[in-house]
Amino acid sequence: MAKLYVTLLSFMSTAADRVRNDEGATAVEYGLMVALIAAVIVGIVTTLGGQVNNAFQTVSSQLP
């Protein structure tokens, strides 16, 4: 997960440099950034989803 985070930060800084050096970012670049952000969100939700579900199940089982 850390490797993915570092890769994402590297891509974002590279994309930011291109935006500053060019007239403007193309729709493809914006699409790639949105896709990467969505992939990171899906990864985080997948990773933490089970832990959150277990926490709710534990609390639910403790209620009378």
Secondary structure, DSSP 4 states (H G I P E B T S, - for coil): -HHHHHHHHHHHHHHHHHHHHSS---HHHHHHHHHHHHHHHHHHHHHHHHHHHHHHHHHHHH--
